[in-house]
Amino acid sequence: MSLLGKAAVAMWWNVLPEQRSEFGDWHSHEHFPERMSILGFRRGSRWTNSLDAEGFFVLYELERYETLTSKGYLDRLNAPTPWSTKMMPHHLDMVRSQCRVEVSFGSGVAASLATIRFSPQTGNDDLIRTRLAERLNGLASKPGLTGAHLLVTNTPTTSAPTTEQQIRGTDGAADWVVLLSGYDPQIVEEAVSRFFSAGALQLLGAKEKSIMGLYKLAFTMSPADVVTI
């Protein structure tokens, strides 16, 4: 898939099995429509972890970076609905990154997605950005794949945590994120192993530690899908 807009919110968390049914109901029928009603939100997608039954990845694609600090978004973050207030404490081990989209190649929405979280070696930002852009551009159109993207976290400066953050507790944050999508999950996994393993990333200029996750699409929504009464 190609990302819509210049910014994104990338989130990883776990939901215990006994909460998954209500979580899916709330997230699909209330939370996504609420977010997609905010000016500047272009698309939301929720993905379930292929290897860990409790894991989720959610991506919001935003028209502009300034959407992250817009009144419409902050008003929602500071006035969660009763159902959201109930569900927020069940977002376990939350990692929430507010990002700029550095590069994005591909088209469409695929069924399989890999996320790779890592950090560049000190002073290597420009070099690894260039190397990654070249690699991602070459992968996006390969058989079995549909999109390849680089997100870099750039957290806006805010005066205080939002109400939703206070309910959840302290959120973690990724640093740099590669997203690799495709219609063939095996090819997605093979591409990650070959091109974005910890060793391969180090050769590009990344630090030693990286975190990889494999996901399948559960639900996606755009503003055009929101039903208004």
PyMOL commands that place a pseudoatom at each C-alpha (Angstrom):
pseudoatom trace, name=CA, resn=MET, resi=1, chain=A, elem=C, hetatm=0, pos=[0.000, 0.000, 0.000]
pseudoatom trace, name=CA, resn=SER, resi=2, chain=A, elem=C, hetatm=0, pos=[1.071, 3.624, -0.406]
pseudoatom trace, name=CA, resn=LEU, resi=3, chain=A, elem=C, hetatm=0, pos=[0.640, 5.822, 2.629]
pseudoatom trace, name=CA, resn=LEU, resi=4, chain=A, elem=C, hetatm=0, pos=[-1.858, 8.666, 2.410]
pseudoatom trace, name=CA, resn=GLY, resi=5, chain=A, elem=C, hetatm=0, pos=[-0.322, 11.913, 3.606]
pseudoatom trace, name=CA, resn=LYS, resi=6, chain=A, elem=C, hetatm=0, pos=[2.896, 13.123, 5.182]
pseudoatom trace, name=CA, resn=ALA, resi=7, chain=A, elem=C, hetatm=0, pos=[2.491, 11.941, 8.782]
pseudoatom trace, name=CA, resn=ALA, resi=8, chain=A, elem=C, hetatm=0, pos=[1.305, 8.915, 10.722]
pseudoatom trace, name=CA, resn=VAL, resi=9, chain=A, elem=C, hetatm=0, pos=[0.564, 7.568, 14.178]
pseudoatom trace, name=CA, resn=ALA, resi=10, chain=A, elem=C, hetatm=0, pos=[2.006, 4.056, 14.551]
pseudoatom trace, name=CA, resn=MET, resi=11, chain=A, elem=C, hetatm=0, pos=[0.942, 2.029, 17.604]
pseudoatom trace, name=CA, resn=TRP, resi=12, chain=A, elem=C, hetatm=0, pos=[1.647, -1.405, 19.003]
pseudoatom trace, name=CA, resn=TRP, resi=13, chain=A, elem=C, hetatm=0, pos=[-0.061, -2.952, 22.029]
pseudoatom trace, name=CA, resn=ASN, resi=14, chain=A, elem=C, hetatm=0, pos=[-1.425, -6.153, 23.507]
pseudoatom trace, name=CA, resn=VAL, resi=15, chain=A, elem=C, hetatm=0, pos=[-4.993, -7.071, 24.438]
pseudoatom trace, name=CA, resn=LEU, resi=16, chain=A, elem=C, hetatm=0, pos=[-5.734, -10.014, 26.704]
pseudoatom trace, name=CA, resn=PRO, resi=17, chain=A, elem=C, hetatm=0, pos=[-7.937, -12.792, 25.204]
pseudoatom trace, name=CA, resn=GLU, resi=18, chain=A, elem=C, hetatm=0, pos=[-10.894, -12.027, 27.467]
pseudoatom trace, name=CA, resn=GLN, resi=19, chain=A, elem=C, hetatm=0, pos=[-10.976, -8.413, 26.202]
pseudoatom trace, name=CA, resn=ARG, resi=20, chain=A, elem=C, hetatm=0, pos=[-10.511, -9.081, 22.478]
pseudoatom trace, name=CA, resn=SER, resi=21, chain=A, elem=C, hetatm=0, pos=[-14.190, -9.390, 21.525]
pseudoatom trace, name=CA, resn=GLU, resi=22, chain=A, elem=C, hetatm=0, pos=[-15.249, -6.102, 23.108]
pseudoatom trace, name=CA, resn=PHE, resi=23, chain=A, elem=C, hetatm=0, pos=[-12.059, -4.427, 21.937]
pseudoatom trace, name=CA, resn=GLY, resi=24, chain=A, elem=C, hetatm=0, pos=[-12.785, -5.333, 18.298]
pseudoatom trace, name=CA, resn=ASP, resi=25, chain=A, elem=C, hetatm=0, pos=[-16.369, -4.101, 18.616]
pseudoatom trace, name=CA, resn=TRP, resi=26, chain=A, elem=C, hetatm=0, pos=[-15.360, -0.779, 20.199]
pseudoatom trace, name=CA, resn=HIS, resi=27, chain=A, elem=C, hetatm=0, pos=[-12.379, -0.160, 17.956]
pseudoatom trace, name=CA, resn=SER, resi=28, chain=A, elem=C, hetatm=0, pos=[-14.260, -0.910, 14.713]
pseudoatom trace, name=CA, resn=HIS, resi=29, chain=A, elem=C, hetatm=0, pos=[-17.656, 0.656, 15.461]
pseudoatom trace, name=CA, resn=GLU, resi=30, chain=A, elem=C, hetatm=0, pos=[-16.823, 3.637, 17.670]
pseudoatom trace, name=CA, resn=HIS, resi=31, chain=A, elem=C, hetatm=0, pos=[-13.121, 4.452, 17.804]
pseudoatom trace, name=CA, resn=PHE, resi=32, chain=A, elem=C, hetatm=0, pos=[-12.220, 4.234, 14.104]
pseudoatom trace, name=CA, resn=PRO, resi=33, chain=A, elem=C, hetatm=0, pos=[-15.255, 6.269, 12.969]
pseudoatom trace, name=CA, resn=GLU, resi=34, chain=A, elem=C, hetatm=0, pos=[-14.402, 8.864, 15.624]
pseudoatom trace, name=CA, resn=ARG, resi=35, chain=A, elem=C, hetatm=0, pos=[-10.804, 9.162, 14.440]
pseudoatom trace, name=CA, resn=MET, resi=36, chain=A, elem=C, hetatm=0, pos=[-11.763, 9.190, 10.755]
pseudoatom trace, name=CA, resn=SER, resi=37, chain=A, elem=C, hetatm=0, pos=[-14.117, 12.110, 11.457]
pseudoatom trace, name=CA, resn=ILE, resi=38, chain=A, elem=C, hetatm=0, pos=[-11.153, 14.291, 12.467]
pseudoatom trace, name=CA, resn=LEU, resi=39, chain=A, elem=C, hetatm=0, pos=[-9.979, 16.695, 9.782]
pseudoatom trace, name=CA, resn=GLY, resi=40, chain=A, elem=C, hetatm=0, pos=[-6.649, 15.494, 8.367]
pseudoatom trace, name=CA, resn=PHE, resi=41, chain=A, elem=C, hetatm=0, pos=[-7.114, 11.763, 9.097]
pseudoatom trace, name=CA, resn=ARG, resi=42, chain=A, elem=C, hetatm=0, pos=[-6.897, 9.932, 5.764]
pseudoatom trace, name=CA, resn=ARG, resi=43, chain=A, elem=C, hetatm=0, pos=[-7.011, 6.224, 6.690]
pseudoatom trace, name=CA, resn=GLY, resi=44, chain=A, elem=C, hetatm=0, pos=[-6.850, 3.913, 9.682]
pseudoatom trace, name=CA, resn=SER, resi=45, chain=A, elem=C, hetatm=0, pos=[-5.903, 0.234, 9.702]
pseudoatom trace, name=CA, resn=ARG, resi=46, chain=A, elem=C, hetatm=0, pos=[-5.802, -2.380, 12.450]
pseudoatom trace, name=CA, resn=TRP, resi=47, chain=A, elem=C, hetatm=0, pos=[-3.615, -5.455, 12.178]
pseudoatom trace, name=CA, resn=THR, resi=48, chain=A, elem=C, hetatm=0, pos=[-3.415, -8.607, 14.318]
pseudoatom trace, name=CA, resn=ASN, resi=49, chain=A, elem=C, hetatm=0, pos=[-0.055, -10.164, 15.104]
pseudoatom trace, name=CA, resn=SER, resi=50, chain=A, elem=C, hetatm=0, pos=[0.538, -13.394, 13.169]
pseudoatom trace, name=CA, resn=LEU, resi=51, chain=A, elem=C, hetatm=0, pos=[2.863, -14.774, 15.853]
pseudoatom trace, name=CA, resn=ASP, resi=52, chain=A, elem=C, hetatm=0, pos=[1.369, -13.426, 19.102]
pseudoatom trace, name=CA, resn=ALA, resi=53, chain=A, elem=C, hetatm=0, pos=[-2.387, -13.761, 19.631]
pseudoatom trace, name=CA, resn=GLU, resi=54, chain=A, elem=C, hetatm=0, pos=[-2.461, -10.760, 21.977]
pseudoatom trace, name=CA, resn=GLY, resi=55, chain=A, elem=C, hetatm=0, pos=[-0.589, -8.327, 19.722]
pseudoatom trace, name=CA, resn=PHE, resi=56, chain=A, elem=C, hetatm=0, pos=[-2.018, -5.526, 17.580]
pseudoatom trace, name=CA, resn=PHE, resi=57, chain=A, elem=C, hetatm=0, pos=[-0.612, -2.847, 15.305]
pseudoatom trace, name=CA, resn=VAL, resi=58, chain=A, elem=C, hetatm=0, pos=[-2.652, 0.219, 14.372]
pseudoatom trace, name=CA, resn=LEU, resi=59, chain=A, elem=C, hetatm=0, pos=[-1.697, 2.846, 11.817]
pseudoatom trace, name=CA, resn=TYR, resi=60, chain=A, elem=C, hetatm=0, pos=[-3.349, 6.222, 11.285]
pseudoatom trace, name=CA, resn=GLU, resi=61, chain=A, elem=C, hetatm=0, pos=[-2.305, 7.993, 8.092]
pseudoatom trace, name=CA, resn=LEU, resi=62, chain=A, elem=C, hetatm=0, pos=[-2.499, 11.786, 8.313]
pseudoatom trace, name=CA, resn=GLU, resi=63, chain=A, elem=C, hetatm=0, pos=[-2.609, 14.452, 5.643]
pseudoatom trace, name=CA, resn=ARG, resi=64, chain=A, elem=C, hetatm=0, pos=[-0.066, 16.716, 7.348]
pseudoatom trace, name=CA, resn=TYR, resi=65, chain=A, elem=C, hetatm=0, pos=[2.269, 16.598, 10.327]
pseudoatom trace, name=CA, resn=GLU, resi=66, chain=A, elem=C, hetatm=0, pos=[0.341, 19.514, 11.851]
pseudoatom trace, name=CA, resn=THR, resi=67, chain=A, elem=C, hetatm=0, pos=[-2.705, 17.242, 12.202]
pseudoatom trace, name=CA, resn=LEU, resi=68, chain=A, elem=C, hetatm=0, pos=[-0.967, 15.757, 15.260]
pseudoatom trace, name=CA, resn=THR, resi=69, chain=A, elem=C, hetatm=0, pos=[-1.414, 19.038, 17.134]
pseudoatom trace, name=CA, resn=SER, resi=70, chain=A, elem=C, hetatm=0, pos=[-4.700, 20.138, 15.564]
pseudoatom trace, name=CA, resn=LYS, resi=71, chain=A, elem=C, hetatm=0, pos=[-7.558, 21.226, 17.796]
pseudoatom trace, name=CA, resn=GLY, resi=72, chain=A, elem=C, hetatm=0, pos=[-9.812, 18.529, 16.368]
pseudoatom trace, name=CA, resn=TYR, resi=73, chain=A, elem=C, hetatm=0, pos=[-7.421, 15.742, 17.332]
pseudoatom trace, name=CA, resn=LEU, resi=74, chain=A, elem=C, hetatm=0, pos=[-6.445, 17.108, 20.733]
pseudoatom trace, name=CA, resn=ASP, resi=75, chain=A, elem=C, hetatm=0, pos=[-10.100, 17.702, 21.632]
pseudoatom trace, name=CA, resn=ARG, resi=76, chain=A, elem=C, hetatm=0, pos=[-10.807, 14.003, 21.037]
pseudoatom trace, name=CA, resn=LEU, resi=77, chain=A, elem=C, hetatm=0, pos=[-7.733, 12.880, 22.964]
pseudoatom trace, name=CA, resn=ASN, resi=78, chain=A, elem=C, hetatm=0, pos=[-8.798, 14.986, 25.936]
pseudoatom trace, name=CA, resn=ALA, resi=79, chain=A, elem=C, hetatm=0, pos=[-12.481, 13.992, 25.896]
pseudoatom trace, name=CA, resn=PRO, resi=80, chain=A, elem=C, hetatm=0, pos=[-12.655, 10.212, 25.448]
pseudoatom trace, name=CA, resn=THR, resi=81, chain=A, elem=C, hetatm=0, pos=[-16.100, 8.638, 25.308]
pseudoatom trace, name=CA, resn=PRO, resi=82, chain=A, elem=C, hetatm=0, pos=[-17.263, 6.448, 28.205]
pseudoatom trace, name=CA, resn=TRP, resi=83, chain=A, elem=C, hetatm=0, pos=[-16.545, 3.347, 26.104]
pseudoatom trace, name=CA, resn=SER, resi=84, chain=A, elem=C, hetatm=0, pos=[-13.056, 4.617, 25.244]
pseudoatom trace, name=CA, resn=THR, resi=85, chain=A, elem=C, hetatm=0, pos=[-12.430, 5.396, 28.916]
pseudoatom trace, name=CA, resn=LYS, resi=86, chain=A, elem=C, hetatm=0, pos=[-13.349, 1.794, 29.715]
pseudoatom trace, name=CA, resn=MET, resi=87, chain=A, elem=C, hetatm=0, pos=[-11.150, 0.284, 26.996]
pseudoatom trace, name=CA, resn=MET, resi=88, chain=A, elem=C, hetatm=0, pos=[-8.003, 2.430, 27.309]
pseudoatom trace, name=CA, resn=PRO, resi=89, chain=A, elem=C, hetatm=0, pos=[-6.620, 0.566, 30.376]
pseudoatom trace, name=CA, resn=HIS, resi=90, chain=A, elem=C, hetatm=0, pos=[-6.681, -2.653, 28.322]
pseudoatom trace, name=CA, resn=HIS, resi=91, chain=A, elem=C, hetatm=0, pos=[-4.076, -1.304, 25.867]
pseudoatom trace, name=CA, resn=LEU, resi=92, chain=A, elem=C, hetatm=0, pos=[-1.156, -3.188, 27.425]
pseudoatom trace, name=CA, resn=ASP, resi=93, chain=A, elem=C, hetatm=0, pos=[2.543, -2.468, 26.726]
pseudoatom trace, name=CA, resn=MET, resi=94, chain=A, elem=C, hetatm=0, pos=[1.525, 0.485, 24.571]
pseudoatom trace, name=CA, resn=VAL, resi=95, chain=A, elem=C, hetatm=0, pos=[4.068, 1.901, 22.098]
pseudoatom trace, name=CA, resn=ARG, resi=96, chain=A, elem=C, hetatm=0, pos=[2.777, 5.019, 20.346]
pseudoatom trace, name=CA, resn=SER, resi=97, chain=A, elem=C, hetatm=0, pos=[4.885, 6.898, 17.814]
pseudoatom trace, name=CA, resn=GLN, resi=98, chain=A, elem=C, hetatm=0, pos=[3.902, 10.148, 16.125]
pseudoatom trace, name=CA, resn=CYS, resi=99, chain=A, elem=C, hetatm=0, pos=[5.849, 10.134, 12.884]
pseudoatom trace, name=CA, resn=ARG, resi=100, chain=A, elem=C, hetatm=0, pos=[6.772, 11.924, 9.730]
pseudoatom trace, name=CA, resn=VAL, resi=101, chain=A, elem=C, hetatm=0, pos=[6.553, 9.821, 6.578]
pseudoatom trace, name=CA, resn=GLU, resi=102, chain=A, elem=C, hetatm=0, pos=[10.083, 9.914, 5.161]
pseudoatom trace, name=CA, resn=VAL, resi=103, chain=A, elem=C, hetatm=0, pos=[9.538, 7.725, 2.102]
pseudoatom trace, name=CA, resn=SER, resi=104, chain=A, elem=C, hetatm=0, pos=[6.550, 5.732, 0.824]
pseudoatom trace, name=CA, resn=PHE, resi=105, chain=A, elem=C, hetatm=0, pos=[6.466, 3.436, -2.192]
pseudoatom trace, name=CA, resn=GLY, resi=106, chain=A, elem=C, hetatm=0, pos=[3.675, 1.203, -3.472]
pseudoatom trace, name=CA, resn=SER, resi=107, chain=A, elem=C, hetatm=0, pos=[-0.081, 1.201, -3.927]
pseudoatom trace, name=CA, resn=GLY, resi=108, chain=A, elem=C, hetatm=0, pos=[-3.266, -0.302, -2.524]
pseudoatom trace, name=CA, resn=VAL, resi=109, chain=A, elem=C, hetatm=0, pos=[-4.005, -1.962, 0.825]
pseudoatom trace, name=CA, resn=ALA, resi=110, chain=A, elem=C, hetatm=0, pos=[-2.469, -5.398, 1.343]
pseudoatom trace, name=CA, resn=ALA, resi=111, chain=A, elem=C, hetatm=0, pos=[-3.421, -8.244, 3.673]
pseudoatom trace, name=CA, resn=SER, resi=112, chain=A, elem=C, hetatm=0, pos=[0.041, -8.804, 5.193]
pseudoatom trace, name=CA, resn=LEU, resi=113, chain=A, elem=C, hetatm=0, pos=[2.343, -6.336, 6.912]
pseudoatom trace, name=CA, resn=ALA, resi=114, chain=A, elem=C, hetatm=0, pos=[5.706, -6.404, 8.641]
pseudoatom trace, name=CA, resn=THR, resi=115, chain=A, elem=C, hetatm=0, pos=[6.868, -3.694, 11.033]
pseudoatom trace, name=CA, resn=ILE, resi=116, chain=A, elem=C, hetatm=0, pos=[10.539, -3.256, 11.910]
pseudoatom trace, name=CA, resn=ARG, resi=117, chain=A, elem=C, hetatm=0, pos=[11.475, -0.876, 14.748]
pseudoatom trace, name=CA, resn=PHE, resi=118, chain=A, elem=C, hetatm=0, pos=[15.075, 0.289, 15.102]
pseudoatom trace, name=CA, resn=SER, resi=119, chain=A, elem=C, hetatm=0, pos=[17.350, 3.272, 15.723]
pseudoatom trace, name=CA, resn=PRO, resi=120, chain=A, elem=C, hetatm=0, pos=[20.126, 4.723, 13.543]
pseudoatom trace, name=CA, resn=GLN, resi=121, chain=A, elem=C, hetatm=0, pos=[23.667, 4.767, 14.837]
pseudoatom trace, name=CA, resn=THR, resi=122, chain=A, elem=C, hetatm=0, pos=[24.679, 8.157, 16.195]
pseudoatom trace, name=CA, resn=GLY, resi=123, chain=A, elem=C, hetatm=0, pos=[25.424, 10.572, 13.380]
pseudoatom trace, name=CA, resn=ASN, resi=124, chain=A, elem=C, hetatm=0, pos=[24.209, 8.149, 10.699]
pseudoatom trace, name=CA, resn=ASP, resi=125, chain=A, elem=C, hetatm=0, pos=[20.724, 9.574, 10.106]
pseudoatom trace, name=CA, resn=ASP, resi=126, chain=A, elem=C, hetatm=0, pos=[21.288, 10.944, 6.615]
pseudoatom trace, name=CA, resn=LEU, resi=127, chain=A, elem=C, hetatm=0, pos=[23.297, 7.944, 5.428]
pseudoatom trace, name=CA, resn=ILE, resi=128, chain=A, elem=C, hetatm=0, pos=[20.828, 5.312, 6.602]
pseudoatom trace, name=CA, resn=ARG, resi=129, chain=A, elem=C, hetatm=0, pos=[17.884, 7.368, 5.303]
pseudoatom trace, name=CA, resn=THR, resi=130, chain=A, elem=C, hetatm=0, pos=[19.426, 7.371, 1.824]
pseudoatom trace, name=CA, resn=ARG, resi=131, chain=A, elem=C, hetatm=0, pos=[20.313, 3.678, 1.925]
pseudoatom trace, name=CA, resn=LEU, resi=132, chain=A, elem=C, hetatm=0, pos=[16.873, 2.708, 3.183]
pseudoatom trace, name=CA, resn=ALA, resi=133, chain=A, elem=C, hetatm=0, pos=[15.109, 4.799, 0.549]
pseudoatom trace, name=CA, resn=GLU, resi=134, chain=A, elem=C, hetatm=0, pos=[17.027, 2.975, -2.183]
pseudoatom trace, name=CA, resn=ARG, resi=135, chain=A, elem=C, hetatm=0, pos=[16.240, -0.426, -0.698]
pseudoatom trace, name=CA, resn=LEU, resi=136, chain=A, elem=C, hetatm=0, pos=[12.563, 0.302, -0.085]
pseudoatom trace, name=CA, resn=ASN, resi=137, chain=A, elem=C, hetatm=0, pos=[12.044, 1.691, -3.571]
pseudoatom trace, name=CA, resn=GLY, resi=138, chain=A, elem=C, hetatm=0, pos=[13.406, -1.482, -5.066]
pseudoatom trace, name=CA, resn=LEU, resi=139, chain=A, elem=C, hetatm=0, pos=[11.191, -3.741, -2.951]
pseudoatom trace, name=CA, resn=ALA, resi=140, chain=A, elem=C, hetatm=0, pos=[7.772, -2.131, -3.301]
pseudoatom trace, name=CA, resn=SER, resi=141, chain=A, elem=C, hetatm=0, pos=[7.061, -3.544, -6.764]
pseudoatom trace, name=CA, resn=LYS, resi=142, chain=A, elem=C, hetatm=0, pos=[8.525, -7.026, -6.283]
pseudoatom trace, name=CA, resn=PRO, resi=143, chain=A, elem=C, hetatm=0, pos=[6.206, -10.043, -6.741]
pseudoatom trace, name=CA, resn=GLY, resi=144, chain=A, elem=C, hetatm=0, pos=[4.322, -10.710, -3.521]
pseudoatom trace, name=CA, resn=LEU, resi=145, chain=A, elem=C, hetatm=0, pos=[4.938, -7.208, -2.151]
pseudoatom trace, name=CA, resn=THR, resi=146, chain=A, elem=C, hetatm=0, pos=[2.879, -4.031, -2.507]
pseudoatom trace, name=CA, resn=GLY, resi=147, chain=A, elem=C, hetatm=0, pos=[4.415, -1.313, -0.346]
pseudoatom trace, name=CA, resn=ALA, resi=148, chain=A, elem=C, hetatm=0, pos=[7.564, -0.227, 1.472]
pseudoatom trace, name=CA, resn=HIS, resi=149, chain=A, elem=C, hetatm=0, pos=[7.748, 2.777, 3.785]
pseudoatom trace, name=CA, resn=LEU, resi=150, chain=A, elem=C, hetatm=0, pos=[9.940, 4.553, 6.313]
pseudoatom trace, name=CA, resn=LEU, resi=151, chain=A, elem=C, hetatm=0, pos=[8.514, 6.451, 9.293]
pseudoatom trace, name=CA, resn=VAL, resi=152, chain=A, elem=C, hetatm=0, pos=[10.640, 8.556, 11.647]
pseudoatom trace, name=CA, resn=THR, resi=153, chain=A, elem=C, hetatm=0, pos=[9.236, 9.498, 15.042]
pseudoatom trace, name=CA, resn=ASN, resi=154, chain=A, elem=C, hetatm=0, pos=[9.013, 13.226, 15.632]
pseudoatom trace, name=CA, resn=THR, resi=155, chain=A, elem=C, hetatm=0, pos=[6.946, 13.740, 18.763]
pseudoatom trace, name=CA, resn=PRO, resi=156, chain=A, elem=C, hetatm=0, pos=[5.263, 17.156, 18.938]
pseudoatom trace, name=CA, resn=THR, resi=157, chain=A, elem=C, hetatm=0, pos=[5.955, 19.268, 21.981]
pseudoatom trace, name=CA, resn=THR, resi=158, chain=A, elem=C, hetatm=0, pos=[2.861, 19.392, 24.194]
pseudoatom trace, name=CA, resn=SER, resi=159, chain=A, elem=C, hetatm=0, pos=[2.298, 21.010, 27.564]
pseudoatom trace, name=CA, resn=ALA, resi=160, chain=A, elem=C, hetatm=0, pos=[0.886, 17.923, 29.283]
pseudoatom trace, name=CA, resn=PRO, resi=161, chain=A, elem=C, hetatm=0, pos=[-0.179, 14.325, 28.612]
pseudoatom trace, name=CA, resn=THR, resi=162, chain=A, elem=C, hetatm=0, pos=[-3.647, 14.015, 27.111]
pseudoatom trace, name=CA, resn=THR, resi=163, chain=A, elem=C, hetatm=0, pos=[-6.541, 12.466, 29.038]
pseudoatom trace, name=CA, resn=GLU, resi=164, chain=A, elem=C, hetatm=0, pos=[-6.252, 9.248, 27.035]
pseudoatom trace, name=CA, resn=GLN, resi=165, chain=A, elem=C, hetatm=0, pos=[-2.539, 9.006, 27.858]
pseudoatom trace, name=CA, resn=GLN, resi=166, chain=A, elem=C, hetatm=0, pos=[-3.272, 9.535, 31.547]
pseudoatom trace, name=CA, resn=ILE, resi=167, chain=A, elem=C, hetatm=0, pos=[-5.797, 6.686, 31.500]
pseudoatom trace, name=CA, resn=ARG, resi=168, chain=A, elem=C, hetatm=0, pos=[-3.362, 4.300, 29.770]
pseudoatom trace, name=CA, resn=GLY, resi=169, chain=A, elem=C, hetatm=0, pos=[-0.304, 5.298, 31.748]
pseudoatom trace, name=CA, resn=THR, resi=170, chain=A, elem=C, hetatm=0, pos=[3.126, 5.853, 30.222]
pseudoatom trace, name=CA, resn=ASP, resi=171, chain=A, elem=C, hetatm=0, pos=[3.392, 5.020, 26.519]
pseudoatom trace, name=CA, resn=GLY, resi=172, chain=A, elem=C, hetatm=0, pos=[6.603, 3.854, 24.905]
pseudoatom trace, name=CA, resn=ALA, resi=173, chain=A, elem=C, hetatm=0, pos=[7.761, 5.130, 21.516]
pseudoatom trace, name=CA, resn=ALA, resi=174, chain=A, elem=C, hetatm=0, pos=[9.585, 3.628, 18.565]
pseudoatom trace, name=CA, resn=ASP, resi=175, chain=A, elem=C, hetatm=0, pos=[12.374, 5.552, 16.850]
pseudoatom trace, name=CA, resn=TRP, resi=176, chain=A, elem=C, hetatm=0, pos=[12.489, 4.635, 13.156]
pseudoatom trace, name=CA, resn=VAL, resi=177, chain=A, elem=C, hetatm=0, pos=[9.972, 2.248, 11.580]
pseudoatom trace, name=CA, resn=VAL, resi=178, chain=A, elem=C, hetatm=0, pos=[10.017, 0.311, 8.319]
pseudoatom trace, name=CA, resn=LEU, resi=179, chain=A, elem=C, hetatm=0, pos=[6.677, -1.002, 7.047]
pseudoatom trace, name=CA, resn=LEU, resi=180, chain=A, elem=C, hetatm=0, pos=[6.652, -3.699, 4.382]
pseudoatom trace, name=CA, resn=SER, resi=181, chain=A, elem=C, hetatm=0, pos=[3.306, -4.871, 2.989]
pseudoatom trace, name=CA, resn=GLY, resi=182, chain=A, elem=C, hetatm=0, pos=[2.280, -7.561, 0.532]
pseudoatom trace, name=CA, resn=TYR, resi=183, chain=A, elem=C, hetatm=0, pos=[-0.348, -10.013, -0.672]
pseudoatom trace, name=CA, resn=ASP, resi=184, chain=A, elem=C, hetatm=0, pos=[1.852, -13.047, 0.046]
pseudoatom trace, name=CA, resn=PRO, resi=185, chain=A, elem=C, hetatm=0, pos=[2.724, -13.357, 3.759]
pseudoatom trace, name=CA, resn=GLN, resi=186, chain=A, elem=C, hetatm=0, pos=[5.554, -15.787, 3.109]
pseudoatom trace, name=CA, resn=ILE, resi=187, chain=A, elem=C, hetatm=0, pos=[7.265, -13.389, 0.708]
pseudoatom trace, name=CA, resn=VAL, resi=188, chain=A, elem=C, hetatm=0, pos=[6.815, -10.529, 3.182]
pseudoatom trace, name=CA, resn=GLU, resi=189, chain=A, elem=C, hetatm=0, pos=[8.475, -12.617, 5.887]
pseudoatom trace, name=CA, resn=GLU, resi=190, chain=A, elem=C, hetatm=0, pos=[11.292, -13.703, 3.569]
pseudoatom trace, name=CA, resn=ALA, resi=191, chain=A, elem=C, hetatm=0, pos=[11.955, -10.101, 2.511]
pseudoatom trace, name=CA, resn=VAL, resi=192, chain=A, elem=C, hetatm=0, pos=[12.190, -9.029, 6.142]
pseudoatom trace, name=CA, resn=SER, resi=193, chain=A, elem=C, hetatm=0, pos=[14.604, -11.848, 6.948]
pseudoatom trace, name=CA, resn=ARG, resi=194, chain=A, elem=C, hetatm=0, pos=[16.775, -11.023, 3.958]
pseudoatom trace, name=CA, resn=PHE, resi=195, chain=A, elem=C, hetatm=0, pos=[16.761, -7.229, 3.877]
pseudoatom trace, name=CA, resn=PHE, resi=196, chain=A, elem=C, hetatm=0, pos=[15.790, -6.065, 7.385]
pseudoatom trace, name=CA, resn=SER, resi=197, chain=A, elem=C, hetatm=0, pos=[17.301, -8.516, 9.835]
pseudoatom trace, name=CA, resn=ALA, resi=198, chain=A, elem=C, hetatm=0, pos=[19.277, -6.985, 12.690]
pseudoatom trace, name=CA, resn=GLY, resi=199, chain=A, elem=C, hetatm=0, pos=[22.509, -7.716, 10.808]
pseudoatom trace, name=CA, resn=ALA, resi=200, chain=A, elem=C, hetatm=0, pos=[21.253, -6.249, 7.533]
pseudoatom trace, name=CA, resn=LEU, resi=201, chain=A, elem=C, hetatm=0, pos=[20.097, -3.088, 9.305]
pseudoatom trace, name=CA, resn=GLN, resi=202, chain=A, elem=C, hetatm=0, pos=[23.468, -2.710, 11.009]
pseudoatom trace, name=CA, resn=LEU, resi=203, chain=A, elem=C, hetatm=0, pos=[25.167, -2.793, 7.610]
pseudoatom trace, name=CA, resn=LEU, resi=204, chain=A, elem=C, hetatm=0, pos=[22.909, 0.073, 6.579]
pseudoatom trace, name=CA, resn=GLY, resi=205, chain=A, elem=C, hetatm=0, pos=[23.885, 2.093, 9.670]
pseudoatom trace, name=CA, resn=ALA, resi=206, chain=A, elem=C, hetatm=0, pos=[21.385, 1.042, 12.355]
pseudoatom trace, name=CA, resn=LYS, resi=207, chain=A, elem=C, hetatm=0, pos=[22.052, 0.131, 15.967]
pseudoatom trace, name=CA, resn=GLU, resi=208, chain=A, elem=C, hetatm=0, pos=[22.209, -3.526, 16.907]
pseudoatom trace, name=CA, resn=LYS, resi=209, chain=A, elem=C, hetatm=0, pos=[18.751, -3.923, 18.463]
pseudoatom trace, name=CA, resn=SER, resi=210, chain=A, elem=C, hetatm=0, pos=[15.609, -4.104, 16.310]
pseudoatom trace, name=CA, resn=ILE, resi=211, chain=A, elem=C, hetatm=0, pos=[12.063, -5.393, 16.829]
pseudoatom trace, name=CA, resn=MET, resi=212, chain=A, elem=C, hetatm=0, pos=[10.170, -7.168, 14.050]
pseudoatom trace, name=CA, resn=GLY, resi=213, chain=A, elem=C, hetatm=0, pos=[6.473, -8.011, 13.937]
pseudoatom trace, name=CA, resn=LEU, resi=214, chain=A, elem=C, hetatm=0, pos=[4.331, -9.809, 11.326]
pseudoatom trace, name=CA, resn=TYR, resi=215, chain=A, elem=C, hetatm=0, pos=[0.659, -8.886, 10.998]
pseudoatom trace, name=CA, resn=LYS, resi=216, chain=A, elem=C, hetatm=0, pos=[-2.495, -9.618, 9.029]
pseudoatom trace, name=CA, resn=LEU, resi=217, chain=A, elem=C, hetatm=0, pos=[-5.142, -7.026, 8.228]
pseudoatom trace, name=CA, resn=ALA, resi=218, chain=A, elem=C, hetatm=0, pos=[-8.175, -7.032, 10.513]
pseudoatom trace, name=CA, resn=PHE, resi=219, chain=A, elem=C, hetatm=0, pos=[-9.955, -3.795, 9.546]
pseudoatom trace, name=CA, resn=THR, resi=220, chain=A, elem=C, hetatm=0, pos=[-9.424, -0.576, 7.636]
pseudoatom trace, name=CA, resn=MET, resi=221, chain=A, elem=C, hetatm=0, pos=[-11.453, 2.616, 7.328]
pseudoatom trace, name=CA, resn=SER, resi=222, chain=A, elem=C, hetatm=0, pos=[-11.230, 5.986, 5.596]
pseudoatom trace, name=CA, resn=PRO, resi=223, chain=A, elem=C, hetatm=0, pos=[-13.288, 9.155, 6.136]
pseudoatom trace, name=CA, resn=ALA, resi=224, chain=A, elem=C, hetatm=0, pos=[-15.510, 8.150, 3.181]
pseudoatom trace, name=CA, resn=ASP, resi=225, chain=A, elem=C, hetatm=0, pos=[-16.556, 5.029, 5.127]
pseudoatom trace, name=CA, resn=VAL, resi=226, chain=A, elem=C, hetatm=0, pos=[-17.917, 6.943, 8.121]
pseudoatom trace, name=CA, resn=VAL, resi=227, chain=A, elem=C, hetatm=0, pos=[-21.715, 6.800, 8.249]
pseudoatom trace, name=CA, resn=THR, resi=228, chain=A, elem=C, hetatm=0, pos=[-23.341, 10.016, 9.397]
pseudoatom trace, name=CA, resn=ILE, resi=229, chain=A, elem=C, hetatm=0, pos=[-26.929, 10.266, 10.561]
for i in range(1, 229): cmd.bond("trace and resi %d" % i, "trace and resi %d" % (i + 1))
show_as sticks, trace
zoom trace
